[in-house]
Amino acid sequence: MIRGMNAPSFMDLALKTAENAGKSGEVPIGCVIVRDYKVIATAGNRTLTDRDPTAHAEILA
């Protein structure tokens, strides 16, 4: 859990997560779920890796 972050930092984390998904051959989409300015979950797309059309970042997070 990352504490003390602000909105641009959360977006940077989402973009980095998307970049990592892209580097692994996935569609470059990342998701960060935040509650009370604390990151509670992150995920990148895994639709191709898992061969699962529902394995979107926002579902996995």
N, CA, C and O atoms as a Tripos MOL2 file, in Angstrom:
@<TRIPOS>MOLECULE
protein
  244   243    61     0     0
PROTEIN
NO_CHARGES

@<TRIPOS>ATOM
      1 N           0.8400   -1.1690    0.0000 N.3       1 MET1
      2 CA          0.0000    0.0000    0.0000 C.3       1 MET1
      3 C           0.8910    1.2390    0.0000 C.2       1 MET1
      4 O           1.8430    1.3240    0.7760 O.2       1 MET1
      5 N           0.5830    2.1930   -0.8650 N.am      2 ILE2
      6 CA          1.3570    3.4210   -0.9690 C.3       2 ILE2
      7 C           0.5520    4.5320   -0.3210 C.2       2 ILE2
      8 O          -0.5920    4.7750   -0.7050 O.2       2 ILE2
      9 N           1.1360    5.2080    0.6550 N.am      3 ARG3
     10 CA          0.4140    6.2510    1.3780 C.3       3 ARG3
     11 C           0.9860    7.6150    1.0420 C.2       3 ARG3
     12 O           2.1510    7.7360    0.6650 O.2       3 ARG3
     13 N           0.1660    8.6320    1.1800 N.am      4 GLY4
     14 CA          0.6170    9.9920    0.9830 C.3       4 GLY4
     15 C           0.7870   10.3920   -0.4720 C.2       4 GLY4
     16 O           1.5020   11.3500   -0.7660 O.2       4 GLY4
     17 N           0.1550    9.6900   -1.3750 N.am      5 MET5
     18 CA          0.2540   10.0320   -2.7880 C.3       5 MET5
     19 C          -0.8470   11.0230   -3.1460 C.2       5 MET5
     20 O          -1.8150   11.1920   -2.4040 O.2       5 MET5
     21 N          -0.6830   11.6820   -4.3060 N.am      6 ASN6
     22 CA         -1.7120   12.5840   -4.8010 C.3       6 ASN6
     23 C          -2.2020   12.0970   -6.1560 C.2       6 ASN6
     24 O          -1.6650   11.1350   -6.7060 O.2       6 ASN6
     25 N          -3.2190   12.7570   -6.6930 N.am      7 ALA7
     26 CA         -3.8480   12.2940   -7.9370 C.3       7 ALA7
     27 C          -2.8540   12.1050   -9.0840 C.2       7 ALA7
     28 O          -2.9100   11.0730   -9.7520 O.2       7 ALA7
     29 N          -1.9430   13.0590   -9.3470 N.am      8 PRO8
     30 CA         -0.9810   12.8100  -10.4310 C.3       8 PRO8
     31 C          -0.1070   11.5860  -10.1730 C.2       8 PRO8
     32 O           0.2400   10.8730  -11.1140 O.2       8 PRO8
     33 N           0.2500   11.3330   -8.9350 N.am      9 SER9
     34 CA          1.0510   10.1500   -8.6110 C.3       9 SER9
     35 C           0.2730    8.8690   -8.8750 C.2       9 SER9
     36 O           0.8390    7.8820   -9.3440 O.2       9 SER9
     37 N          -1.0080    8.8830   -8.5780 N.am     10 PHE10
     38 CA         -1.8430    7.7160   -8.8570 C.3      10 PHE10
     39 C          -1.9100    7.4680  -10.3610 C.2      10 PHE10
     40 O          -1.8560    6.3240  -10.8140 O.2      10 PHE10
     41 N          -2.0260    8.5460  -11.1270 N.am     11 MET11
     42 CA         -2.0760    8.4060  -12.5810 C.3      11 MET11
     43 C          -0.7460    7.8830  -13.1030 C.2      11 MET11
     44 O          -0.7230    7.0430  -14.0020 O.2      11 MET11
     45 N           0.3590    8.3680  -12.5520 N.am     12 ASP12
     46 CA          1.6790    7.8590  -12.9460 C.3      12 ASP12
     47 C           1.7720    6.3590  -12.6900 C.2      12 ASP12
     48 O           2.3100    5.6190  -13.5130 O.2      12 ASP12
     49 N           1.2530    5.9140  -11.5600 N.am     13 LEU13
     50 CA          1.2640    4.4880  -11.2350 C.3      13 LEU13
     51 C           0.4010    3.7020  -12.2230 C.2      13 LEU13
     52 O           0.7850    2.6110  -12.6460 O.2      13 LEU13
     53 N          -0.7520    4.2430  -12.5920 N.am     14 ALA14
     54 CA         -1.6150    3.5800  -13.5780 C.3      14 ALA14
     55 C          -0.9150    3.4920  -14.9290 C.2      14 ALA14
     56 O          -0.9970    2.4670  -15.6060 O.2      14 ALA14
     57 N          -0.2290    4.5590  -15.3230 N.am     15 LEU15
     58 CA          0.4940    4.5520  -16.5990 C.3      15 LEU15
     59 C           1.6500    3.5570  -16.5760 C.2      15 LEU15
     60 O           1.9000    2.8790  -17.5720 O.2      15 LEU15
     61 N           2.3480    3.4640  -15.4630 N.am     16 LYS16
     62 CA          3.4470    2.4960  -15.3370 C.3      16 LYS16
     63 C           2.9000    1.0690  -15.4010 C.2      16 LYS16
     64 O           3.5050    0.1970  -16.0240 O.2      16 LYS16
     65 N           1.7730    0.8390  -14.7660 N.am     17 THR17
     66 CA          1.1370   -0.4760  -14.8130 C.3      17 THR17
     67 C           0.7260   -0.8130  -16.2430 C.2      17 THR17
     68 O           0.8830   -1.9520  -16.6830 O.2      17 THR17
     69 N           0.2050    0.1670  -16.9620 N.am     18 ALA18
     70 CA         -0.1620   -0.0290  -18.3650 C.3      18 ALA18
     71 C           1.0740   -0.3160  -19.2120 C.2      18 ALA18
     72 O           1.0490   -1.1850  -20.0830 O.2      18 ALA18
     73 N           2.1450    0.4090  -18.9540 N.am     19 GLU19
     74 CA          3.3990    0.1850  -19.6830 C.3      19 GLU19
     75 C           3.9010   -1.2410  -19.4630 C.2      19 GLU19
     76 O           4.3350   -1.9020  -20.4070 O.2      19 GLU19
     77 N           3.8420   -1.7040  -18.2380 N.am     20 ASN20
     78 CA          4.2740   -3.0750  -17.9380 C.3      20 ASN20
     79 C           3.4090   -4.1050  -18.6580 C.2      20 ASN20
     80 O           3.9190   -5.1150  -19.1440 O.2      20 ASN20
     81 N           2.1060   -3.8530  -18.7280 N.am     21 ALA21
     82 CA          1.2180   -4.7590  -19.4640 C.3      21 ALA21
     83 C           1.6100   -4.7840  -20.9350 C.2      21 ALA21
     84 O           1.6730   -5.8500  -21.5490 O.2      21 ALA21
     85 N           1.8730   -3.6080  -21.5000 N.am     22 GLY22
     86 CA          2.2770   -3.5270  -22.8970 C.3      22 GLY22
     87 C           3.5760   -4.2490  -23.1760 C.2      22 GLY22
     88 O           3.7180   -4.9020  -24.2100 O.2      22 GLY22
     89 N           4.5320   -4.1360  -22.2570 N.am     23 LYS23
     90 CA          5.8230   -4.8150  -22.4270 C.3      23 LYS23
     91 C           5.6770   -6.3340  -22.3960 C.2      23 LYS23
     92 O           6.5150   -7.0510  -22.9430 O.2      23 LYS23
     93 N           4.6260   -6.8180  -21.7620 N.am     24 SER24
     94 CA          4.4170   -8.2680  -21.7090 C.3      24 SER24
     95 C           3.5130   -8.7530  -22.8420 C.2      24 SER24
     96 O           3.0560   -9.8960  -22.8320 O.2      24 SER24
     97 N           3.2570   -7.8740  -23.8220 N.am     25 GLY25
     98 CA          2.4800   -8.2740  -24.9870 C.3      25 GLY25
     99 C           0.9850   -8.0540  -24.8730 C.2      25 GLY25
    100 O           0.2260   -8.4650  -25.7510 O.2      25 GLY25
    101 N           0.5630   -7.4150  -23.8100 N.am     26 GLU26
    102 CA         -0.8590   -7.1470  -23.5930 C.3      26 GLU26
    103 C          -1.2390   -5.7780  -24.1520 C.2      26 GLU26
    104 O          -0.3780   -4.9740  -24.5110 O.2      26 GLU26
    105 N          -2.5390   -5.5360  -24.2170 N.am     27 VAL27
    106 CA         -3.0230   -4.1920  -24.5110 C.3      27 VAL27
    107 C          -2.5790   -3.3200  -23.3370 C.2      27 VAL27
    108 O          -2.8360   -3.6790  -22.1880 O.2      27 VAL27
    109 N          -1.9180   -2.1830  -23.5920 N.am     28 PRO28
    110 CA         -1.3390   -1.3930  -22.5010 C.3      28 PRO28
    111 C          -2.3730   -0.5800  -21.7160 C.2      28 PRO28
    112 O          -2.5380    0.6220  -21.9200 O.2      28 PRO28
    113 N          -3.0500   -1.2700  -20.8300 N.am     29 ILE29
    114 CA         -4.0330   -0.6180  -19.9590 C.3      29 ILE29
    115 C          -3.7220   -1.0190  -18.5250 C.2      29 ILE29
    116 O          -3.5030   -2.1910  -18.2210 O.2      29 ILE29
    117 N          -3.7100   -0.0130  -17.6480 N.am     30 GLY30
    118 CA         -3.4640   -0.2630  -16.2370 C.3      30 GLY30
    119 C          -4.5590    0.3500  -15.3900 C.2      30 GLY30
    120 O          -5.2050    1.3170  -15.7940 O.2      30 GLY30
    121 N          -4.7610   -0.2110  -14.2310 N.am     31 CYS31
    122 CA         -5.7980    0.2680  -13.3200 C.3      31 CYS31
    123 C          -5.2110    0.3930  -11.9150 C.2      31 CYS31
    124 O          -4.4760   -0.4800  -11.4550 O.2      31 CYS31
    125 N          -5.5460    1.4840  -11.2490 N.am     32 VAL32
    126 CA         -5.1660    1.6910   -9.8540 C.3      32 VAL32
    127 C          -6.4440    2.0320   -9.1020 C.2      32 VAL32
    128 O          -7.1650    2.9540   -9.4820 O.2      32 VAL32
    129 N          -6.7200    1.2990   -8.0500 N.am     33 ILE33
    130 CA         -7.8930    1.5840   -7.2210 C.3      33 ILE33
    131 C          -7.4010    2.2190   -5.9300 C.2      33 ILE33
    132 O          -6.5190    1.6930   -5.2500 O.2      33 ILE33
    133 N          -7.9980    3.3680   -5.6090 N.am     34 VAL34
    134 CA         -7.5590    4.1800   -4.4760 C.3      34 VAL34
    135 C          -8.7420    4.4220   -3.5470 C.2      34 VAL34
    136 O          -9.8610    4.6870   -3.9860 O.2      34 VAL34
    137 N          -8.4650    4.3240   -2.2700 N.am     35 ARG35
    138 CA         -9.4740    4.6640   -1.2630 C.3      35 ARG35
    139 C          -8.7870    5.4560   -0.1640 C.2      35 ARG35
    140 O          -7.7730    5.0210    0.3830 O.2      35 ARG35
    141 N          -9.3280    6.5960    0.1540 N.am     36 ASP36
    142 CA         -8.7540    7.4630    1.1920 C.3      36 ASP36
    143 C          -7.2760    7.7520    0.9240 C.2      36 ASP36
    144 O          -6.4510    7.7200    1.8370 O.2      36 ASP36
    145 N          -6.9570    8.0320   -0.3350 N.am     37 TYR37
    146 CA         -5.5930    8.3390   -0.7820 C.3      37 TYR37
    147 C          -4.6020    7.2070   -0.5210 C.2      37 TYR37
    148 O          -3.4070    7.4480   -0.3540 O.2      37 TYR37
    149 N          -5.0970    5.9900   -0.4860 N.am     38 LYS38
    150 CA         -4.2460    4.8080   -0.3480 C.3      38 LYS38
    151 C          -4.5420    3.8690   -1.5060 C.2      38 LYS38
    152 O          -5.7020    3.6170   -1.8330 O.2      38 LYS38
    153 N          -3.4860    3.3540   -2.1230 N.am     39 VAL39
    154 CA         -3.6500    2.3830   -3.1980 C.3      39 VAL39
    155 C          -4.0500    1.0590   -2.5660 C.2      39 VAL39
    156 O          -3.3460    0.5320   -1.7050 O.2      39 VAL39
    157 N          -5.1840    0.5300   -2.9990 N.am     40 ILE40
    158 CA         -5.6220   -0.7550   -2.4620 C.3      40 ILE40
    159 C          -5.4950   -1.8760   -3.4830 C.2      40 ILE40
    160 O          -5.5470   -3.0520   -3.1210 O.2      40 ILE40
    161 N          -5.3250   -1.5190   -4.7820 N.am     41 ALA41
    162 CA         -5.1520   -2.5550   -5.8060 C.3      41 ALA41
    163 C          -4.5970   -1.9470   -7.0870 C.2      41 ALA41
    164 O          -4.8770   -0.7940   -7.4150 O.2      41 ALA41
    165 N          -3.8080   -2.7370   -7.8020 N.am     42 THR42
    166 CA         -3.3390   -2.3660   -9.1390 C.3      42 THR42
    167 C          -3.3970   -3.6100  -10.0160 C.2      42 THR42
    168 O          -3.2910   -4.7350   -9.5280 O.2      42 THR42
    169 N          -3.5660   -3.3910  -11.3110 N.am     43 ALA43
    170 CA         -3.5410   -4.5120  -12.2600 C.3      43 ALA43
    171 C          -3.3910   -3.9670  -13.6690 C.2      43 ALA43
    172 O          -3.7650   -2.8330  -13.9660 O.2      43 ALA43
    173 N          -2.8350   -4.8040  -14.5220 N.am     44 GLY44
    174 CA         -2.7710   -4.5140  -15.9460 C.3      44 GLY44
    175 C          -3.6170   -5.5280  -16.6880 C.2      44 GLY44
    176 O          -3.9810   -6.5730  -16.1470 O.2      44 GLY44
    177 N          -3.9280   -5.2040  -17.9420 N.am     45 ASN45
    178 CA         -4.7030   -6.1460  -18.7550 C.3      45 ASN45
    179 C          -3.9900   -7.4850  -18.8580 C.2      45 ASN45
    180 O          -2.7600   -7.5320  -18.9040 O.2      45 ASN45
    181 N          -4.7570   -8.5840  -18.8950 N.am     46 ARG46
    182 CA         -4.2180   -9.9350  -19.0660 C.3      46 ARG46
    183 C          -5.0930  -10.7490  -20.0140 C.2      46 ARG46
    184 O          -5.1100  -11.9780  -19.9480 O.2      46 ARG46
    185 N          -5.8160  -10.0640  -20.8940 N.am     47 THR47
    186 CA         -6.7370  -10.7700  -21.7880 C.3      47 THR47
    187 C          -6.0220  -11.7440  -22.7120 C.2      47 THR47
    188 O          -6.5350  -12.8320  -22.9730 O.2      47 THR47
    189 N          -4.8640  -11.3800  -23.2050 N.am     48 LEU48
    190 CA         -4.1300  -12.2550  -24.1170 C.3      48 LEU48
    191 C          -3.3890  -13.3530  -23.3590 C.2      48 LEU48
    192 O          -3.4390  -14.5200  -23.7460 O.2      48 LEU48
    193 N          -2.7110  -12.9840  -22.2960 N.am     49 THR49
    194 CA         -1.9500  -13.9480  -21.4970 C.3      49 THR49
    195 C          -2.8490  -15.0440  -20.9360 C.2      49 THR49
    196 O          -2.5160  -16.2280  -20.9940 O.2      49 THR49
    197 N          -3.9860  -14.6370  -20.3960 N.am     50 ASP50
    198 CA         -4.9060  -15.5940  -19.7750 C.3      50 ASP50
    199 C          -5.8950  -16.2030  -20.7690 C.2      50 ASP50
    200 O          -6.6570  -17.1090  -20.4290 O.2      50 ASP50
    201 N          -5.8710  -15.6930  -21.9970 N.am     51 ARG51
    202 CA         -6.8610  -16.1120  -23.0080 C.3      51 ARG51
    203 C          -8.2710  -16.0030  -22.4470 C.2      51 ARG51
    204 O          -9.1000  -16.9050  -22.5730 O.2      51 ARG51
    205 N          -8.4980  -14.8570  -21.8240 N.am     52 ASP52
    206 CA         -9.7680  -14.5890  -21.1560 C.3      52 ASP52
    207 C         -10.2190  -13.1820  -21.5310 C.2      52 ASP52
    208 O          -9.5960  -12.2090  -21.1060 O.2      52 ASP52
    209 N         -11.2800  -13.0500  -22.3130 N.am     53 PRO53
    210 CA        -11.7160  -11.7220  -22.7360 C.3      53 PRO53
    211 C         -12.2190  -10.8380  -21.5970 C.2      53 PRO53
    212 O         -12.4360   -9.6420  -21.7930 O.2      53 PRO53
    213 N         -12.4050  -11.4100  -20.4180 N.am     54 THR54
    214 CA        -12.8520  -10.6070  -19.2750 C.3      54 THR54
    215 C         -11.7010  -10.1720  -18.3740 C.2      54 THR54
    216 O         -11.9370   -9.5010  -17.3690 O.2      54 THR54
    217 N         -10.4700  -10.5340  -18.7020 N.am     55 ALA55
    218 CA         -9.3200  -10.2270  -17.8430 C.3      55 ALA55
    219 C          -8.8110   -8.8030  -18.0790 C.2      55 ALA55
    220 O          -7.6320   -8.5830  -18.3530 O.2      55 ALA55
    221 N          -9.7280   -7.8510  -17.9650 N.am     56 HIS56
    222 CA         -9.3800   -6.4410  -18.1010 C.3      56 HIS56
    223 C          -8.7720   -5.9430  -16.7930 C.2      56 HIS56
    224 O          -9.0560   -6.4800  -15.7220 O.2      56 HIS56
    225 N          -7.9430   -4.9230  -16.8910 N.am     57 ALA57
    226 CA         -7.2770   -4.3670  -15.7160 C.3      57 ALA57
    227 C          -8.2640   -3.9770  -14.6270 C.2      57 ALA57
    228 O          -8.0380   -4.2650  -13.4520 O.2      57 ALA57
    229 N          -9.3530   -3.3260  -15.0060 N.am     58 GLU58
    230 CA        -10.3090   -2.8430  -14.0050 C.3      58 GLU58
    231 C         -11.0450   -3.9840  -13.3170 C.2      58 GLU58
    232 O         -11.5240   -3.8140  -12.1960 O.2      58 GLU58
    233 N         -11.1430   -5.1310  -13.9550 N.am     59 ILE59
    234 CA        -11.7700   -6.3030  -13.3350 C.3      59 ILE59
    235 C         -10.7690   -7.0010  -12.4140 C.2      59 ILE59
    236 O         -11.1150   -7.4130  -11.3070 O.2      59 ILE59
    237 N          -9.5330   -7.1280  -12.8770 N.am     60 LEU60
    238 CA         -8.5080   -7.8290  -12.1000 C.3      60 LEU60
    239 C          -8.1050   -7.0710  -10.8420 C.2      60 LEU60
    240 O          -7.7780   -7.6760   -9.8220 O.2      60 LEU60
    241 N          -8.1320   -5.7460  -10.9210 N.am     61 ALA61
    242 CA         -7.7620   -4.9460   -9.7450 C.3      61 ALA61
    243 C          -8.8410   -5.0880   -8.6930 C.2      61 ALA61
    244 O          -8.7360   -4.4980   -7.6170 O.2      61 ALA61
@<TRIPOS>BOND
     1     1     2 1
     2     2     3 1
     3     3     4 2
     4     3     5 am
     5     5     6 1
     6     6     7 1
     7     7     8 2
     8     7     9 am
     9     9    10 1
    10    10    11 1
    11    11    12 2
    12    11    13 am
    13    13    14 1
    14    14    15 1
    15    15    16 2
    16    15    17 am
    17    17    18 1
    18    18    19 1
    19    19    20 2
    20    19    21 am
    21    21    22 1
    22    22    23 1
    23    23    24 2
    24    23    25 am
    25    25    26 1
    26    26    27 1
    27    27    28 2
    28    27    29 am
    29    29    30 1
    30    30    31 1
    31    31    32 2
    32    31    33 am
    33    33    34 1
    34    34    35 1
    35    35    36 2
    36    35    37 am
    37    37    38 1
    38    38    39 1
    39    39    40 2
    40    39    41 am
    41    41    42 1
    42    42    43 1
    43    43    44 2
    44    43    45 am
    45    45    46 1
    46    46    47 1
    47    47    48 2
    48    47    49 am
    49    49    50 1
    50    50    51 1
    51    51    52 2
    52    51    53 am
    53    53    54 1
    54    54    55 1
    55    55    56 2
    56    55    57 am
    57    57    58 1
    58    58    59 1
    59    59    60 2
    60    59    61 am
    61    61    62 1
    62    62    63 1
    63    63    64 2
    64    63    65 am
    65    65    66 1
    66    66    67 1
    67    67    68 2
    68    67    69 am
    69    69    70 1
    70    70    71 1
    71    71    72 2
    72    71    73 am
    73    73    74 1
    74    74    75 1
    75    75    76 2
    76    75    77 am
    77    77    78 1
    78    78    79 1
    79    79    80 2
    80    79    81 am
    81    81    82 1
    82    82    83 1
    83    83    84 2
    84    83    85 am
    85    85    86 1
    86    86    87 1
    87    87    88 2
    88    87    89 am
    89    89    90 1
    90    90    91 1
    91    91    92 2
    92    91    93 am
    93    93    94 1
    94    94    95 1
    95    95    96 2
    96    95    97 am
    97    97    98 1
    98    98    99 1
    99    99   100 2
   100    99   101 am
   101   101   102 1
   102   102   103 1
   103   103   104 2
   104   103   105 am
   105   105   106 1
   106   106   107 1
   107   107   108 2
   108   107   109 am
   109   109   110 1
   110   110   111 1
   111   111   112 2
   112   111   113 am
   113   113   114 1
   114   114   115 1
   115   115   116 2
   116   115   117 am
   117   117   118 1
   118   118   119 1
   119   119   120 2
   120   119   121 am
   121   121   122 1
   122   122   123 1
   123   123   124 2
   124   123   125 am
   125   125   126 1
   126   126   127 1
   127   127   128 2
   128   127   129 am
   129   129   130 1
   130   130   131 1
   131   131   132 2
   132   131   133 am
   133   133   134 1
   134   134   135 1
   135   135   136 2
   136   135   137 am
   137   137   138 1
   138   138   139 1
   139   139   140 2
   140   139   141 am
   141   141   142 1
   142   142   143 1
   143   143   144 2
   144   143   145 am
   145   145   146 1
   146   146   147 1
   147   147   148 2
   148   147   149 am
   149   149   150 1
   150   150   151 1
   151   151   152 2
   152   151   153 am
   153   153   154 1
   154   154   155 1
   155   155   156 2
   156   155   157 am
   157   157   158 1
   158   158   159 1
   159   159   160 2
   160   159   161 am
   161   161   162 1
   162   162   163 1
   163   163   164 2
   164   163   165 am
   165   165   166 1
   166   166   167 1
   167   167   168 2
   168   167   169 am
   169   169   170 1
   170   170   171 1
   171   171   172 2
   172   171   173 am
   173   173   174 1
   174   174   175 1
   175   175   176 2
   176   175   177 am
   177   177   178 1
   178   178   179 1
   179   179   180 2
   180   179   181 am
   181   181   182 1
   182   182   183 1
   183   183   184 2
   184   183   185 am
   185   185   186 1
   186   186   187 1
   187   187   188 2
   188   187   189 am
   189   189   190 1
   190   190   191 1
   191   191   192 2
   192   191   193 am
   193   193   194 1
   194   194   195 1
   195   195   196 2
   196   195   197 am
   197   197   198 1
   198   198   199 1
   199   199   200 2
   200   199   201 am
   201   201   202 1
   202   202   203 1
   203   203   204 2
   204   203   205 am
   205   205   206 1
   206   206   207 1
   207   207   208 2
   208   207   209 am
   209   209   210 1
   210   210   211 1
   211   211   212 2
   212   211   213 am
   213   213   214 1
   214   214   215 1
   215   215   216 2
   216   215   217 am
   217   217   218 1
   218   218   219 1
   219   219   220 2
   220   219   221 am
   221   221   222 1
   222   222   223 1
   223   223   224 2
   224   223   225 am
   225   225   226 1
   226   226   227 1
   227   227   228 2
   228   227   229 am
   229   229   230 1
   230   230   231 1
   231   231   232 2
   232   231   233 am
   233   233   234 1
   234   234   235 1
   235   235   236 2
   236   235   237 am
   237   237   238 1
   238   238   239 1
   239   239   240 2
   240   239   241 am
   241   241   242 1
   242   242   243 1
   243   243   244 2
@<TRIPOS>SUBSTRUCTURE
     1 MET1         2 RESIDUE 1 A MET
     2 ILE2         6 RESIDUE 1 A ILE
     3 ARG3        10 RESIDUE 1 A ARG
     4 GLY4        14 RESIDUE 1 A GLY
     5 MET5        18 RESIDUE 1 A MET
     6 ASN6        22 RESIDUE 1 A ASN
     7 ALA7        26 RESIDUE 1 A ALA
     8 PRO8        30 RESIDUE 1 A PRO
     9 SER9        34 RESIDUE 1 A SER
    10 PHE10       38 RESIDUE 1 A PHE
    11 MET11       42 RESIDUE 1 A MET
    12 ASP12       46 RESIDUE 1 A ASP
    13 LEU13       50 RESIDUE 1 A LEU
    14 ALA14       54 RESIDUE 1 A ALA
    15 LEU15       58 RESIDUE 1 A LEU
    16 LYS16       62 RESIDUE 1 A LYS
    17 THR17       66 RESIDUE 1 A THR
    18 ALA18       70 RESIDUE 1 A ALA
    19 GLU19       74 RESIDUE 1 A GLU
    20 ASN20       78 RESIDUE 1 A ASN
    21 ALA21       82 RESIDUE 1 A ALA
    22 GLY22       86 RESIDUE 1 A GLY
    23 LYS23       90 RESIDUE 1 A LYS
    24 SER24       94 RESIDUE 1 A SER
    25 GLY25       98 RESIDUE 1 A GLY
    26 GLU26      102 RESIDUE 1 A GLU
    27 VAL27      106 RESIDUE 1 A VAL
    28 PRO28      110 RESIDUE 1 A PRO
    29 ILE29      114 RESIDUE 1 A ILE
    30 GLY30      118 RESIDUE 1 A GLY
    31 CYS31      122 RESIDUE 1 A CYS
    32 VAL32      126 RESIDUE 1 A VAL
    33 ILE33      130 RESIDUE 1 A ILE
    34 VAL34      134 RESIDUE 1 A VAL
    35 ARG35      138 RESIDUE 1 A ARG
    36 ASP36      142 RESIDUE 1 A ASP
    37 TYR37      146 RESIDUE 1 A TYR
    38 LYS38      150 RESIDUE 1 A LYS
    39 VAL39      154 RESIDUE 1 A VAL
    40 ILE40      158 RESIDUE 1 A ILE
    41 ALA41      162 RESIDUE 1 A ALA
    42 THR42      166 RESIDUE 1 A THR
    43 ALA43      170 RESIDUE 1 A ALA
    44 GLY44      174 RESIDUE 1 A GLY
    45 ASN45      178 RESIDUE 1 A ASN
    46 ARG46      182 RESIDUE 1 A ARG
    47 THR47      186 RESIDUE 1 A THR
    48 LEU48      190 RESIDUE 1 A LEU
    49 THR49      194 RESIDUE 1 A THR
    50 ASP50      198 RESIDUE 1 A ASP
    51 ARG51      202 RESIDUE 1 A ARG
    52 ASP52      206 RESIDUE 1 A ASP
    53 PRO53      210 RESIDUE 1 A PRO
    54 THR54      214 RESIDUE 1 A THR
    55 ALA55      218 RESIDUE 1 A ALA
    56 HIS56      222 RESIDUE 1 A HIS
    57 ALA57      226 RESIDUE 1 A ALA
    58 GLU58      230 RESIDUE 1 A GLU
    59 ILE59      234 RESIDUE 1 A ILE
    60 LEU60      238 RESIDUE 1 A LEU
    61 ALA61      242 RESIDUE 1 A ALA
